[in-house]
């Protein structure tokens, strides 16, 4: 496209006058104030980015399920979160955890109280009587087992007891014996057994 000579002249004149006016301001010296401004730069340590998490399952060398921990953000983001092993702790989650803890504690207390009541029942019954076929002197045929005691308790008190919680001495003759029933980790009932020959 051809440009007319007058337009080109106008363009060159306006650009040169613009450059000339701009150039004059560049060549001027800039005067700084006499007082020098001092700039102070403080270095900071790199902030450690951690996340408060709760473990959803046991993680070797880190912690057990349900444990609250502070871990590096990258470890959480790159390993724990994709593997589904942890989640970020939020106020809502903390409230739910507290409520669950209270519920579990109340349940533990209730179970312990029931065990204590059952222990009282067992201990106030007196002696459970066990009949066995007699042998020479005080000897009996066979022995009295935990299952025998469980059956007697079921017959007399209509209570189901697991034979694994029963601890008996070896009983091979007539007499009075003490059996222990571990009803709870903190509650053990001691019951008397009166073994006699028929």
C-alpha positions in Angstrom: 0.0 0.0 0.0 1.4 3.3 -1.0 1.7 6.1 1.6 1.4 9.7 0.4 4.5 11.9 0.9 2.5 14.4 3.0 1.3 11.6 5.4 4.9 10.3 5.7 6.2 13.7 6.4 3.6 14.3 9.0 4.4 10.9 10.6 8.1 11.6 10.6 7.7 15.1 12.0 5.3 14.0 14.8 7.5 11.0 15.8 10.7 13.1 15.7 9.1 15.9 17.8 7.9 13.3 20.3 11.3 11.7 20.5 12.9 15.1 20.9 10.6 16.0 23.7 11.1 12.7 25.4 14.9 12.8 24.9 15.1 16.2 26.6 13.6 14.8 29.8 16.0 11.8 29.7 19.1 14.0 29.5 18.1 15.9 32.6 19.8 14.9 35.8 17.7 13.7 38.6 18.5 15.2 42.0 18.3 12.9 45.1 17.6 14.3 48.5 20.7 14.8 50.6 19.5 12.3 53.3 20.1 8.7 52.2 17.2 6.4 52.9 18.3 3.2 54.6 16.4 0.1 53.8 16.5 -2.7 56.3 15.8 -6.3 55.1 15.0 -8.9 57.7 15.5 -12.5 56.8 12.9 -15.0 58.1 13.2 -18.7 58.6 11.1 -20.7 56.3 7.8 -21.4 57.9 7.2 -25.0 58.7 3.9 -26.1 57.2 2.2 -28.7 59.2 -1.3 -30.2 59.3 -3.2 -31.4 62.3 -4.6 -34.8 61.3 -6.3 -37.9 62.8 -5.2 -41.3 61.7 -7.9 -43.5 60.2 -5.8 -46.6 60.6 -2.5 -47.7 62.2 0.5 -46.3 60.3 3.9 -47.9 61.1 6.4 -45.5 62.8 3.7 -42.8 62.9 0.9 -43.8 65.2 -2.2 -45.8 66.0 -5.8 -45.4 64.6 -7.6 -42.4 66.1 -4.4 -40.7 67.2 -4.2 -36.9 66.7 -0.8 -35.8 65.2 0.9 -32.9 63.5 2.5 -33.9 60.3 4.2 -32.1 57.4 1.7 -30.8 54.9 3.5 -32.6 52.0 3.5 -35.9 53.8 -0.2 -35.6 54.4 -1.0 -34.4 50.9 1.3 -36.9 49.0 1.0 -40.1 51.2 -1.6 -40.1 54.0 -4.5 -38.5 52.0 -4.2 -40.5 48.8 -3.8 -43.8 50.8 -6.9 -42.9 52.9 -4.9 -43.3 56.1 -5.7 -39.9 57.7 -7.9 -36.8 57.5 -7.5 -33.2 58.5 -8.8 -32.3 62.0 -11.7 -29.8 61.9 -13.7 -28.4 64.8 -16.7 -30.5 63.8 -14.5 -33.6 63.7 -13.1 -32.8 67.2 -16.6 -32.3 68.5 -17.7 -35.7 67.1 -14.5 -37.4 68.5 -15.3 -35.9 72.0 -18.9 -37.1 71.9 -17.7 -40.6 70.8 -15.2 -40.7 73.6 -17.8 -39.7 76.1 -20.2 -42.4 74.7 -17.4 -45.0 75.0 -16.5 -44.0 78.5 -20.2 -44.2 79.5 -20.5 -47.6 78.0 -17.3 -48.8 79.8 -18.7 -47.5 83.1 -22.1 -49.3 82.5 -20.4 -52.6 81.6 -18.2 -52.4 84.8 -21.2 -51.6 87.0 -23.1 -54.6 85.5 -20.1 -56.8 86.2 -19.9 -55.5 89.8 -23.6 -56.3 90.3 -23.2 -59.8 88.9 -20.2 -60.4 91.1 -22.3 -59.4 94.1 -25.0 -61.9 93.1 -22.4 -64.7 92.7 -20.7 -64.0 96.0 -24.0 -63.8 98.0 -25.4 -67.1 96.7 -23.2 -69.0 99.1 -21.7 -72.2 97.8 -22.6 -73.9 94.5 -23.1 -77.6 95.2 -21.4 -80.1 92.8 -22.3 -83.8 93.0 -19.8 -86.4 91.8 -19.6 -90.1 92.0 -17.3 -91.0 94.8 -14.3 -93.2 94.9 -11.9 -94.3 97.7 -11.9 -91.9 100.6 -12.4 -88.3 99.4 -11.5 -89.0 95.8 -14.1 -88.5 93.1 -14.4 -90.0 89.6 -13.2 -87.5 87.0 -12.7 -83.8 87.9 -14.8 -80.7 88.2 -14.3 -78.4 85.2 -15.2 -74.8 84.2 -18.0 -76.2 82.1 -19.5 -77.9 85.1 -19.6 -74.6 87.0 -21.1 -72.7 84.0 -23.9 -75.3 83.8 -24.6 -75.0 87.6 -24.7 -71.2 87.3 -27.1 -71.5 84.4 -29.4 -73.9 86.3 -29.5 -72.0 89.6 -29.3 -68.3 88.5 -30.4 -68.4 84.9 -27.2 -66.5 83.9 -25.1 -67.3 80.9 -21.4 -67.3 81.7 -18.5 -67.9 79.3 -16.4 -70.8 80.5 -13.2 -69.0 79.4 -13.6 -66.5 82.2 -13.8 -69.2 84.8 -10.6 -70.1 86.7 -10.7 -73.3 88.8 -8.1 -75.1 90.9 -7.7 -78.8 90.0 -10.6 -80.6 91.7 -10.3 -84.4 92.1 -11.7 -84.9 95.6 -14.6 -83.7 97.7 -14.3 -80.5 99.7 -14.8 -76.8 99.4 -13.0 -74.8 96.7 -12.9 -71.2 95.5 -13.4 -70.4 91.8 -12.8 -67.1 90.2 -14.9 -65.5 87.4 -13.2 -62.6 85.6 -16.3 -60.7 84.7 -14.4 -57.5 83.7 -10.8 -56.5 83.5 -11.3 -54.8 86.9 -13.9 -57.1 88.4 -13.4 -60.6 89.6 -16.1 -62.6 91.4 -15.0 -65.3 93.8 -17.5 -68.1 94.2 -17.5 -71.2 96.5 -17.9 -74.7 95.2 -18.9 -77.4 97.5 -18.0 -80.8 96.0 -19.4 -83.9 97.5 -19.9 -87.5 96.6 -23.2 -89.1 96.1 
